[in-house]
Amino acid sequence: MQGRRIIQSVIICFFMLANARSQQQLVTLQDAIAATLRNNYDILLVKTDSAAAAIDKEYIYAGFLPTVNGIVSRTQNTSTQKQVLVDHSTRTGKDVQNINLNAAVNLNWVLFDGLQMFAIRDRLNQQFDLEKINLNNQVVNSTAEVVNAYYIIVRQKQQLKAIEEQMSINEERVKLADRKLSVGLGTKPELLQAKVDLNAQKAIHLQQQTIMEQAKEELNQLTGMRLPAFYEVTDSIPINDSYHIEDIQNNIEQTNLTIQQYAKNVDISKTLLREAQGARWPTISFGSGYTFSKTDTRNVINPYSTIFNRNTGFNFGFTANVPILNYMNVNRSIKQARLNIDYNETSLSRQKNMINMSVRVGYNNYRYQLSALRLEEENIELAKENVAIALERFRLGVSTYLELREAQKSLEDAYDRLIAARYNTKLAETELLRLKGELVR
């Protein structure tokens, strides 16, 4: 009785799972990209860096403003004193208390520091711009990952349909072999081989389903696990065959985000040189302050001692700090800053060459994949027609099952090449748009 309940529960769970899968929500590429832009962990991390740069930019003029500090202190001292005067008389006292209260408000304003404050302001602005470029670059790269991951699922789905088509042909083979055997026109090995081939296709079908589910999990990971537990994707992979290399190369130094990153690093390094050069100049500051001090003395032993003292006052003035000798640290910093500029400029030139080369290579691959796709689209029609003819000849008994299997194998290979060509063409197209910086608009 208990075993029957367990079996019933398993059957109910199986049907519930099957029903959930049959009602899978359709997730489009735009849905996946939108979820990625909101929840992708890499994008969220770069957003944090960008937010930190935005905070620095918000307080960018803090270096131009004066600093004001307030100081308050109170000390109390209790002591035992003994004094010996000139006439050798002695005075002693216990619990002599001395209470000091001090307060001050000081202002310091740097009026000139070799223009370093202006260089720092420019560097913070440039750092903010760099973080925005980094964020846009991460968005483009993550979007490219999602596009590729999404169409991997579509590819596996198309592969699954191709396997199902092969299964239908094998099922027809089994029926024909069984019918021919029943009327004495076929052989038992033909029927057995047809069944073996059908079972092999069923095993491949199960394996393909597993591969597709794994691909769905990988896409869900990129979106921050925001997709439904069970979802479906579209059936086709759209291809744009109208791109020209001139369109990609045109203005690419202003649109490619990696080049923009390296160019911004050059700007930042030039600003750092200005900061280093500013240390050669004197620093002129304005200072001002208000002070208050009070002293209370109790239980004194000298009748001429002051028991109360209070001072208040206001002061201001200018200070010049002139660098004379600092072990040539300024010269060292300037030389290092110039080397840093040379390094970043060289890196920028190298990156431009690499991007231009990647565009040429990527475009050649794109054109090749388009040509291969057209060829495979033609081949699939020929392979389908060949299978139809072979199946009809097998039905009429004018060909062997080996000829039909050969035609099936050709169709299977043609499907594999066609589906791979579609996906590879989409990859090449996506890479061109990523290099151009126009994958996300």
N, C-alpha and C positions, 0 to 999 in steps of 0.2 A: 504493500500500500504506500509506504514511504517512498519507495523507488518510483512508483507511478507518478507521485506528486512532483518529484524532482524532474522526471522526464517532461511532465506537462509544463513546469516552470521554464525549462530550457526551451521548449517549443514556443512558448509565449514570448520569451525574450528574443528568440530568433525572428519571429514574425514582427515584433516591434522594431527590431533593428532593420529588417528588410523594408518595413514601411517608412522608417526615417530616411533610409537611403533613397527610396523611391520618390520622396518629396524634398529632394535636395534643392537648396536655394542656388539660383544662378548668380555667380560672382563674375562680373566683367573685369577687364583689365583696369578700367578707370576706378572701379571699386577697390581693387587691390592696391593701386597706386595711392588713392586717397587714404586708405588705412595705413599705408606705409609712411606717408608724410606726417601723419598724426602720432604714430606709435613706434616707428622703427627706433631701436635702441641707439644705433650709430648716429642717427639724426638728432635724437634727444641729447646725446652727449655733446655733439658739436654745438647745439643750441645753448647748452650751459656755458660753453666757452664764449659764445657770442654775447650772451647776457652779461658775463663778467666784463667783457670789453665795453659793453654799453654803459655799465656802471662807471667805469673809468672815464668814459666820454662825458657822462653827466656831470662829473666833478672836474672837468678839464681845466677850468679857470681857477681852481683852488690854489695853484702855484703862484698866481698873480696877487693874491690877497694877503694881508698881514696876518700874523698869528698873535693872539691875545691869550695870556695865561694868568690865572689868579693863584696866589699862594697865601695860605693861612697856617700859622703854627702857634702853639701855646706850650710853654714848658714851665714846669714848676720844680724848684730845687729846695730841699730842706737840708741844712748842714749845721754842724757844731763848729764854732769859731773860737780862736784864741789869739789875742793881739798883745804884744809887748811894746810899750811906748818908749820914748827916749829917756824918760825919767825912771825907767825900769818898772813902771807900774804895769800891771797885767789886767786885761779885760777878757772875759770869757762869756760865751752865750750859747745856749742850746736852742734847737728848733728855729734857727734863722731861716726864714722862708724868702725865696726870690721867685717871683712870677713874671714871666716874659710873654707878651702877646705881640706877634708880628703878622702883618698882612700887606700884600702888594698886588697890584695889577700891572702887568708888563706887556707892552706892545712891541713887536718886531716886524719890520716891513722891509723886505729885500727890494731895493729900487733898481738895481742893475747887477746882473750875474753873468755878463758876457753873452747875453741873449739865450742862455740855456733854457729859461722858462718857456720861451717861444718854441725852441726846438722840441721840448718835452710835449708841449701842446700839439705840435704837428705830428709827433710820433704816436701819441694816443689816438689822434684822428685816423692816422694810417693803420694803426693796429685794429681799430674798429672796422675800417673798410676791409682789412684782411680777413677778419673773422666772418664778415658777411660773405666774402668770396668763398671761404672754407665751408660755410653752411650751404651755400648754393652748390658748391662742388659735391658735397656729400649727398645733397638731395638728388643731383643728377646721377651720381654713381649708384645710390640706393635704388633709384627708379630704374636704371638699366638692369640691376640685379632682379628687380621684380618683373620687368618685362621678360627677361630671359627665363626666369623661374615659371612664370605664368604659361609661356608658350612651350615650356618643357611638358607641362601637364597636357596642353592641347596636343602636343606631339604624341605623348603616350596614349591619349584618348583616340587619336587617329590610328595609332598602331593597334589598339584594342579592336577597333572596328574592322581593320584589315584582317586580324586574326579571326574575328567572327565570320567574315566573308569566306575565309579559308575553311572554317568549320562547316559552313553550309555546303560548300563544295564536297567536303569529305563525307558529310551526312548523305549527300546525293550519291556519292560513290558507294557507300555502304548499301543503300537501297538498291542500286543497280546491280551490284555484285551479288546481293542476296536474291534478287529476282532472276538473274541469269543462272545462278546455281540451282534455283528451284525448278527451272525449266530444262536443266541439263546442258546449258550453253556456257556455264562458267565453272570455275574451280574453287575449291575451299580455300587455298592459299590467297587467292585474290580477295575473298571476303575477309579473311583474317587480317591481311595487310591493310585493307581499308579501315577496319576497326582499330588497328594499332595506330594508324595515322590520325584517326579521329581522336583517340584518347591522348595522343601526343599534343594535338592542337588544344584539347581541353586543359592539359597541364600548362601549356604555354599561356593560355587565356588566364588561368588563375595567377600565374606568375606576373603577367602584365598588369592585372588588377592591383597586385601588391606594389609593383613599381609605381603605378599611378598614385596610389594612396601615399606612398613615401614622398613623392614629388609635391603632393598637396600639403603635407606637413612642413616641408621645407619652405614653401611659399608662405604658409601661415606664420612660420618663425620670422620671416622678413617683415611681416606686417605687425609684429608684436603680439601674435596669437589673438588677433581680433576678427578672424574669419569664422564662420559657423563651423561646428564640428563636422558636419557633412555638407558639402557644397559641390556645385557643378560649374564647369567652365564652358566657354564657347567652343564651337566645333571647328572653326577655321582659323587660319593664320593669315591675316591680311598682309599683302606685300605691296610696297610702293616701288615701282620700277622706273621712276622718272628723275631720280637724283643724278646730277652731273658733278664731276669733280670740281668744276669752276664754282658751283654753288657752295660746296663744302669749304674750299680754300679761300673764298672771298671773305675778307675781314676776319679771318680766323684768330688772329692775334688779339683781337678785341673781344671775341666771343668765347674762345677756349678758356675755361676757368683755371686750368692748371697753369697756363701761361700768365694769366692774371695774378695768380698766387706768387709766382716767381718775380713778376714785375713789381708787385707791391713790396716784396722783400727787399728789392733794390732801393725803393723809396725809403723804406724804414732804415736801411743801413746808411743811406746818405744823411738822414736825420740824426742818427747816432754819431756820425762824424761831426755834425754841428754841435752836438752836446759836448763832445770831447774837446773841440776847439774852444768852446766857451770857458773851459777851465783855465785858459791862459790869461784871461782878463781879471781885473780886480772885482771884488764884490762890494757893493755899496749898500748899506742898510740904514734905515731910520729906526731909532729906538726911543721909546717913551714909557714912563711908568709913574704910578702913584704908590707911595709907601706909607705905612702906618705902623708904629711900634709903641708899646707901653710896657713899663717895668714897675712892678709893685714889690717893695721890700718890707718885710715885717720882722719885729723883734731884733732890731739892729743893736750892736754893742758900741758903735761909735756915734756920739751925738751929732757929729757933723756929716754923717753919711746921708746920701739922697735916698729917700724912701719912696718916691714916685717920680717917674720920668716918662714923658710922652713926646714922640716926634712924628710929624706928618710932613710930607713933601711931594712935589711933582718934579720929574726930571725928563729931559729929552735930549737927543743928540744924534749925530751921524757917525757911522763906523765904516771904515774902508779896510778890507782885507786884501792885501796885495800879495800874490804868490811870488816868491823869490827863489826858493830852492825846495823842490819836493822829490828829489832823486830821479828826476826826468820821467816821472809817472805820466805826466800829461803828454809828453812826446810819445811815450810807449802806447798810450791809449789811442792817440791820433793815428799812429802807424797801423795799429791793429784794426781800427775802424776803416782805414783806407783799404787794407787787405780784405776786409769783410765786403766792401763794395765791389772790389775786383772779383771776389769769389761769387757773389750773387749775380753779377753781370754775366760772368762766364756760365753760371748755371742757367740763367735765363736764355742765353744764346743756344746752349745745348738743348734746352727744353723745346725751343722753337723748332730746331732741326728735327728733334725726335717726333714732335707733333706733325710736322709736315711730312716726314717719312711715314708715320702711322696713317695719315690721311691717304697717301698714295697707295700704300699696301692695302689698307682697308677698302679703298675704292676698287682696286683690282680684284680683291676677293669678292666684293659685292657684285661686280659685273660677271665674274666667273660663276658665282652661285646662281645668279639670274639665268645664265645660259644653261647651267646644269639643270635648273628647275624646269625650264622649257623642254629640254630633252627628255627629262623623266616624265613630264606630263604627256608627252607623245608616246613614250614607251609604255606607260600604264594602259593606255587605250589599246595598244597592240597586244599586250599581255592578256588583257581581259578578253579580247576577241579570240586569241589563241586558246584560252581555257574553254571558252564557250564552244569552239569548234571541236576541241579534243573531247569535251564532255559529251557532245552530241555523237561523235564517232564512236565513243565508248558505249553509249546507249544503243547504237545501231549494231555494235559488235564488229566494227571494221578496224578497231585499234585496241591495243592492250592497255592494261592499267599502268604500265611503266611509262607509256607515252603521256597519259593523263597526269601522272605524278610529275613528269618532267615539265609539263605546261604549268602545273600548280606551283612548282618550285620557281619557275620564271616569274610568275605573278607575285609570289611572296617576295622575291628579291626586288622586283620592280616597285612594290609598295614600300619596302624598307628604304630604297634609294629615294623615292619621291618624298616620303615623309621627312627623311633626313635633309633633303634639298630644301624643302619649305622652311624647316627650322633654321638651317644654316644661313639661308638667305635673310631671314628675319634677324638673326644674330648680327650679320654683316651690316644690315640697315641700321640696327640699334647702335652699333659701335660708331658708325659714321655720325649719327645724330649726337652721340655722347661727346665725340671729339669736337664737333661743331659747337657744343654747348646749348643745343636747341631741343634736347630731349624733353625738357619740361619748360613750358611756356606760360 
